[in-house]
Amino acid sequence: MKEALFYQKLEGSKIKCDLCSHRCIISPGKRGICGVRENRDGVLYTLVYGKTITNNIDPIEKKPLFHFYPGSKSYSIATAGCNFRCLHCQNWQISQLKDGEIPGEEFTPEEIVEDAVSSRCESIAYTYTEPTIFYEYAFDTAKIAHKKGLKNIFITNGYISEEALREISPYLDAANIDLKSMSDSFYRKVCGARLKPVLDNIKLYHKLGIWIEVTTLIILGYNDGPEELKEIARFIRDIDKGIPWHVSRFFPAYKLANVPYTPLKTLENAVEIAKKAGLEYVYQGNVGEGENTFCPNCGKLLIKRAGFNLIGNKIKNDRCPYCEKTIAGIGMDGERCNHDRKS
């Protein structure tokens, strides 16, 4: 256990947790919505510090991040727990705790960074579950990682509190943020959360200079309406038309196992809606196509992908070699990417 950050002591030994936008009021002996932050005699503790539930080496494209050091490897870790209760969770076995149990293996921040360096990864991704709920663990790891020249990435639902995001922002280089819907009703019924904090945080991530990409898992009958997709595309465009948007296919899972998978045509329609709205980079996910990067100015193919594999990258000095348009992203240069892919 480790004393948690971002909380206030209240009367009667109660605690207000300010780590995420739920801002739970926690009575003595109880835990917050995330299930991994507990009030013990008026002191808030994180129960997952140093306890990884999984760690893997992934291609950066799996996050998905297509405009952040494409072709590189990312050392990916998670702990148990989540501050959402998504009915369609793909990782519910590790995100939704049972009987208060906190599974995981002891793994220090120093060991994570050492393992990432020895594995020739360019970044560490805090992913699979919600990184906000293991904030202290991620924060300590991120600070050490930066000293070793590694980048840090959040794959997140975007529900972190403003003060927590600002605190970690000097060490956070990129994030893929889920924008699950533009309906507050969807967030309340399907995720057990609210929409506005997510929208506010997407803007804040961008304002803080953290590279962001946005993902929407499209679910038939829930968030697949053309008007809603248009609203999402316009929201992203109004922040920055160069922010990549990943529209991903849903597969039946968890408590939405009776909902059919998303037709490819629905994703194709979403891509067209996004392009008409003015977004420059739109990708399909979970279908094995629609993953290539094209120059938004001249239309030439710049990065070819197959699944999570980068096949080739023609970008030179972060620009299209055909028309010289600057391609949005970080570490996009093809010479570096192709060298890393062969090494």
N, C-alpha and C positions, 0 to 999 in steps of 0.2 A: 504494500500500500504506500501511497504518497499523498501528502496533502495537496488538494486541488487548487488550481488558480481560479480567479474570477468568481468569487462568491461573497455574499454579505451575511453577517450574523443578525438574526432577528430575535424578537422576544420569545421566551419559552424554549430556548435552544434550537429554534427553527432556523433554517438557512434558505437564502435565495441564491440559486445558482445562476450566474450571468454568462455562462459559457456559450449557450446557444439561444435562439430566439424563443424557445419555450419558457425560459426564465422560471424554472420550476421552484416552487416553495416546498422545501423538503423537511419533514418532521424528523425528530431524533429516531434513529434506527431504520429509517426509510431511505429509498433511493429515488433518483429522478427518473424521468421517462426513459432515458437511455439505458437504465438498469445497471450502470457501471460507476455511478457517483453516489456515495453514501454519506449520510449525516451520522457521525458518531460523536455523541456528546457535544454537539454544537460545532464540530469541525468537519468540513467536507473533504472526503478522500476519494481519489480515483483508484478503482479496484483493478484496472487493467494495465497499469504502468509496468513496462518490461515483460508483458505477457502476450506474445504473438500467437495468433490462432492459425496464421498461415504466412509463408513468405515464398516468393517465386521470382524468377527472372523473366520479364516479359518484354516483347518489343513495345516501343513507345506507342506504336499504332494501336495496340490493344486497349489503351486507356479509355477512349481513343483520343490521342493527340496527334494530329496530322501536320501541324505547323510548328512543332517544337522539337528541334533536333531529329528530324525524320530519319528512320533507319537505325536509331540508337537503341540501346537496351536500358530498361528501367528496373531497378530492384524494388519489388513490390511487397509491402507488408500490411497487416491488419491485426486488430484485436477483435475480440467478441463484442457484440452490442451495437445498437443504433438508436438514434433519436427519432426515427420515423418508424411507422408500422405499415409499410406499403403492402397492399394486398397482392401485388405482383412481384415481390422481391425475388431476385434471381439467386441471392445468397442467403436465404432465410435461415439455412442451417447454422450459420455462424453469426448472423446479425440479430436474430430473435432468440433471446436467452430463455432457458427452461429452468424453472425452480430456483432461480437466483444463482445458478452455477456460473462461475467465470472460468471457462477452459482456456488453456494456452500454455506455452512453454516459455521459460525464462530466457530472455534475449535482451541484452543491454543495448542502449543507443550506440555505444562504442563498437560492439560486435556487429551491429547492423551495418554501420559505415564501413568497417573493415571488410566485411563480406561483400558489400557492394563494390568497393574498390578492387578487391581481388577478382571479382567477377567481370571486371571491365565494363561496369555500368556507368552511364553518364548521369543518371539521376536516381533518386529514391522516390517512389510513388507510395503515398499513404492512401489505401484503396480497399476494394472488396466490401468492407463495411464503411461506416461514415467516419472519416478521420477526425472530425470535431470531437467525437466522444473519447478519443485517446489523445487529446490535444497536448497534454504535458509530455507524453512519451514522444509524440511527433515533433514537438517544439525542441526538446533537448537533442533529438536525433538530427533535426534540420540544422541546428547551429553547428554541430560537429561536422556534418556533411559539407556545409559551405566552406569550412576551413580546409577541407580536403579537395575542394574544387568540384564537388557534386552539386547538381541542381535538385530542388525539392518540388514535388508535385502533389496537389490535393485532387482526388477524384471524389467529388462531394455533392451533397444535396443542396448546398448553399444556405444552410440554416444556422451558420455560425453567428455569434453576436458581433456587432461592429467593433467593440473594444478588443475582442479576442482576435479578430482578423487583422486589425491594425497592429497588434502586438507582434504577430508572427510574420507580417508582410515583408520585413527586410530579408527574411530567409526563405520566402515562398516565391518560386519562380514562375510557376504555371499552375493552372487548374482546369479540369473539365467539370463543368457545373451542369447538373441535371435541371432542366426546366421542364417539369413533367406535364404541365398544362398551363393555360392562362385562366383557369377557372378556380376560384377559391373553394368552391364546392367540391371540386375534384380533390384538391389538397386535403380538405377536411375529411372527406369520406374515404378516400383511397389511401392517403398517407398519414393521417392523423396530425396534420400540420396546417399552415396557412400560406397563401401565395405571396403576399406582400414582402415578407422578409427575404424571400428568394430573389424577387425582382430587385429589391434594394441592394442586396449583396452582389448580384451580377454587376450592377453599376459600380459598386464600391471596389470590387476586385479590379475592374478596368481602370478606375480612377487612381488606384494605388500602383499601377504600372505592372501588375501581374498578368502574364499572358493567359488569356482565357479562350476556351472553346466550349460550346454549349451542345448538350445532347438532349433529344426528346425521344423517348420510347413511345411509339405510336400504337395505341391499343384500340381495336375496333369497338365502336360504341361508347368510348370514354373520352378520347381526345383527338379523334381523327377527322373532325369536321373541317371543311375548307376555311371557314371564317376564323376558327381558332388557330389553325396553322398559319394563316395570313397574319393574325395578330401577333403570334410568336415571332415570325419573320420580321415584322415591322419593328417590334420591340428591340430585337437584336440589331437591326439596321440603324435604328436611331441612336444606339450607343456607338457602333462602329461597323460599317458595312464589311470590313475585313475580318470580323470575327467568324470563324468557321462554325457551321451548324451541322450536327450529325443527326439525321432522322433515322431511327433504328427500328427494325422489325421486332415486334413482340412475339414471344413464344409462350404458350400456356405454362403457367408456373404458380406454385404456392396456392393462394386462395382464389386465384383467377385461372385455375387449371381448365375451367370449362369455356373460356373465351378462346375463339380460334386465332391462329397466328395471323399476322398482318399480311395482306396480299402485297406483292411487289408493286402493283399498280398504285396502291395507296402511297407508297414511298416515292414513286416516280412523280405523282401529282404534287406531293409536298415539296419536292425539289423544284418543280416548275413554279409553284407558288412563291417559293423563296427567291428564285431568280427574278421573277417579275417584281417582287418587293424591293429588289436592289442588293441582295446579299451576294457577295463575290465568291464565296467558297461554301458549297453545300455538298454533303456526303451522305450516302446511304450506308446503314449499318446492319450487320447480321444477315446479309443476303449474298455476300461474295462478289458484288459488283457495285459500280457507282462510287468507287473509292479513289479514283485517280484525281490528281490536281491539274487543273487547266488554268492558263493565264486568263484572268477576267477581262483583259483588254483585247488580245488578239486571238484567244481561243485555242492556242497551241497546247499540246500535252506536255506538261512539265515533270510531273512525278507519276510513275506507274506503280501500282500496287496490286498484289494478289493476296487476298485475305489480310493477314497482318504482316506480310512480307513486302519490303520495298524492292522493286525490281530495277528501277533506274530513276535518276534525278538529274534534270538538265539545267536546273537553276544555277546561275553564276553570279556570285557576289550579291546574293539575295534578290536578283533581278531576272526577269524573263530574258533569255538570250536572243529572242526574236524581235521584241519591241521595247525592251529596256524598262518595262513597268516593274516597280518594286513589288515583290510578293510578300504579303503580310506573314509574319511569323518570327521565330527566333531560331537561329542555327540552321537556316534553310539552304545554305550553299551546297550545291550538288557535288562539288569536288570533295569536300569533307565527308559528306554522307556516303558517297560511293566508296571512298577509301575505308571508312569505318565498316561498311558492309562486307568488304573483301578481307579485312584484317581478322 
